Amino acid sequence: MKVDRAQDLYEILEISPNASQETIDRVFRHLAQRYHPDRAGADQSDRFDQIVKAHDTLRDPETRAAYDARHLKNVDYRWSLVEEAIDMDTFERDRRIQERVLSVLYVQRKRDMRSPGFGAFELERMTGCPQEMLEFHLWYLREKGWIMRTENGLLAISSEGVDQTLSFHQNAGAQKRITRNKAEPELP
């Protein structure tokens, strides 16, 4: 969901979204006087303009109601960010997606050095990761130098990506051996 995350007018006026009209007007007068360019200097003119714009929107009941609807979406969006940030499953899922992309590109390069890559649509289909999420992972993998674009525009694993993929699988194999050894009964 795309959300317009423009500046929070309530934060600009340093008030609660539940503020009364009287409070909005009183705080506006105080801040406008404090940040007026004639008093605060030219370097504060942007702050003054923000304060005036916020007041103009919030003083009219109709424009305030329309703004409040957008503001509520922004608040919901921010809370969803917090919830996602504390959800450890999200990070584990992201790690698995990145490993899957690298593994698919690793196997493709190993099988066909002349055509070592795939397009983003093919990777989306093969990994089961929707395009909106895959864009982030492809960006990250490119920034790390683990994937690259070939001359024909396809995505392929780089030598650093091969090393990383081998490391993933080596660590996973070691973890399986440790887990299996713990599960085996001790011999007398």
C-alpha positions as CSV (number, residue, x, y, z in Angstrom):
1,M,0.0,0.0,0.0
2,K,1.5,3.3,-1.0
3,V,1.0,6.0,1.6
4,D,1.6,9.7,1.2
5,R,4.1,10.3,4.0
6,A,4.2,14.1,3.8
7,Q,5.1,16.1,6.9
8,D,2.8,15.6,9.8
9,L,1.0,18.9,10.3
10,Y,0.3,18.2,13.9
11,E,4.0,17.7,14.5
12,I,4.8,20.9,12.7
13,L,2.4,22.8,15.1
14,E,3.6,20.6,18.0
15,I,0.1,19.6,19.0
16,S,-2.0,16.5,19.4
17,P,-4.3,15.3,16.6
18,N,-7.1,15.7,19.2
19,A,-6.4,19.4,19.7
20,S,-9.3,21.8,19.7
21,Q,-9.7,24.6,17.2
22,E,-8.9,27.1,20.0
23,T,-5.6,25.2,20.8
24,I,-4.6,25.1,17.1
25,D,-5.1,28.9,16.7
26,R,-3.3,29.7,20.0
27,V,-0.3,27.5,19.2
28,F,-0.2,28.9,15.6
29,R,-0.1,32.4,16.9
30,H,2.7,31.6,19.3
31,L,4.8,29.7,16.6
32,A,4.1,32.2,13.9
33,Q,5.4,35.0,16.1
34,R,8.4,33.0,17.2
35,Y,9.5,31.9,13.6
36,H,8.4,34.9,11.6
37,P,11.2,35.9,9.2
38,D,11.3,39.5,10.5
39,R,12.0,38.2,13.9
40,A,13.8,34.9,13.5
41,G,15.7,35.7,10.4
42,A,15.7,34.4,6.8
43,D,17.0,31.0,7.8
44,Q,13.7,30.2,9.6
45,S,11.4,31.3,6.7
46,D,10.9,27.6,5.7
47,R,9.8,26.7,9.2
48,F,7.4,29.7,9.2
49,D,6.0,28.7,5.8
50,Q,5.4,25.1,7.2
51,I,3.6,26.5,10.2
52,V,1.3,28.7,8.1
53,K,0.5,25.8,5.7
54,A,-0.3,23.5,8.7
55,H,-2.6,26.1,10.2
56,D,-4.3,26.9,6.9
57,T,-5.1,23.1,6.6
58,L,-6.1,22.5,10.2
59,R,-8.2,25.6,10.8
60,D,-10.9,24.7,8.2
61,P,-13.1,21.8,9.4
62,E,-13.4,20.3,5.9
63,T,-9.7,20.4,5.0
64,R,-8.9,19.1,8.5
65,A,-11.2,16.2,8.1
66,A,-9.7,15.3,4.8
67,Y,-6.2,15.7,6.3
68,D,-7.1,13.6,9.3
69,A,-8.2,10.7,7.0
70,R,-4.7,10.7,5.4
71,H,-3.0,11.3,8.7
72,L,-4.7,8.2,10.1
73,K,-3.3,6.1,7.2
74,N,0.1,7.5,7.9
75,V,-0.2,6.5,11.6
76,D,-1.3,3.0,10.6
77,Y,1.6,2.8,8.2
78,R,4.1,3.8,10.9
79,W,2.7,1.2,13.3
80,S,2.9,-1.5,10.6
81,L,6.6,-0.6,10.2
82,V,7.1,-1.0,13.9
83,E,5.3,-4.3,13.9
84,E,7.3,-5.6,11.0
85,A,10.6,-4.4,12.5
86,I,10.0,-6.4,15.7
87,D,8.8,-9.6,13.9
88,M,11.8,-11.9,13.8
89,D,10.1,-14.1,11.3
90,T,10.3,-11.2,8.8
91,F,14.1,-11.2,8.9
92,E,14.3,-15.0,8.7
93,R,12.0,-15.0,5.7
94,D,14.1,-12.3,4.0
95,R,17.2,-14.3,4.6
96,R,15.7,-17.4,3.0
97,I,14.5,-15.4,0.0
98,Q,18.0,-14.0,-0.6
99,E,19.5,-17.4,-0.2
100,R,16.9,-18.9,-2.6
101,V,17.7,-16.2,-5.3
102,L,21.4,-16.7,-4.9
103,S,21.0,-20.5,-5.0
104,V,18.9,-20.4,-8.2
105,L,21.4,-18.0,-9.9
106,Y,24.3,-20.2,-8.7
107,V,22.8,-23.4,-10.2
108,Q,22.0,-21.5,-13.5
109,R,25.5,-20.2,-13.8
110,K,27.0,-23.6,-13.1
111,R,24.8,-25.3,-15.6
112,D,25.1,-22.7,-18.5
113,M,28.0,-20.3,-18.4
114,R,26.9,-18.8,-21.7
115,S,23.4,-17.9,-20.4
116,P,24.0,-17.5,-16.6
117,G,21.1,-15.3,-15.7
118,F,17.3,-14.8,-15.4
119,G,15.1,-11.8,-15.7
120,A,13.3,-10.4,-12.6
121,F,10.0,-11.8,-13.7
122,E,11.5,-15.3,-14.0
123,L,13.1,-15.0,-10.6
124,E,9.8,-13.8,-9.1
125,R,8.1,-16.9,-10.5
126,M,10.9,-19.3,-9.5
127,T,11.4,-18.0,-6.0
128,G,7.7,-17.4,-5.2
129,C,8.6,-13.9,-4.0
130,P,6.3,-11.1,-5.3
131,Q,7.8,-8.4,-7.3
132,E,7.3,-5.7,-4.6
133,M,9.4,-7.8,-2.2
134,L,11.8,-9.1,-4.8
135,E,12.9,-5.5,-5.8
136,F,14.3,-5.0,-2.3
137,H,16.2,-8.2,-2.3
138,L,17.6,-7.7,-5.8
139,W,18.7,-4.2,-4.8
140,Y,20.4,-5.6,-1.7
141,L,22.1,-8.4,-3.5
142,R,23.4,-6.0,-6.2
143,E,24.7,-3.6,-3.6
144,K,26.6,-6.4,-1.8
145,G,28.1,-7.3,-5.2
146,W,26.6,-10.8,-5.0
147,I,24.6,-10.5,-8.2
148,M,25.1,-8.4,-11.4
149,R,23.5,-7.6,-14.7
150,T,24.8,-9.4,-17.7
151,E,25.3,-7.8,-21.1
152,N,21.8,-8.7,-22.1
153,G,20.3,-7.2,-18.9
154,L,19.6,-10.5,-17.1
155,L,20.5,-11.0,-13.4
156,A,23.4,-13.4,-12.7
157,I,25.4,-14.4,-9.7
158,S,28.8,-12.9,-9.3
159,S,32.0,-14.6,-8.0
160,E,31.3,-13.0,-4.6
161,G,27.8,-14.3,-4.8
162,V,29.1,-17.8,-5.5
163,D,31.3,-17.6,-2.4
164,Q,28.4,-16.3,-0.3
165,T,26.1,-19.1,-1.6
166,L,28.7,-21.8,-0.8
167,S,29.1,-20.2,2.7
168,F,25.3,-20.4,3.2
169,H,25.2,-24.0,2.3
170,Q,28.3,-24.9,4.2
171,N,26.9,-23.3,7.4
172,A,23.5,-25.0,6.8
173,G,25.2,-28.4,6.5
174,A,27.2,-27.8,9.7
175,Q,24.0,-26.8,11.5
176,K,22.3,-30.0,10.3
177,R,25.2,-32.1,11.5
178,I,25.1,-30.5,15.0
179,T,21.3,-30.9,15.3
180,R,21.5,-34.5,14.1
181,N,24.3,-35.3,16.6
182,K,22.3,-33.8,19.5
183,A,19.3,-36.0,18.5
184,E,21.3,-39.2,18.4
185,P,21.4,-41.2,21.7
186,E,24.7,-41.5,23.4
187,L,26.4,-44.9,23.1
188,P,27.6,-46.6,26.3
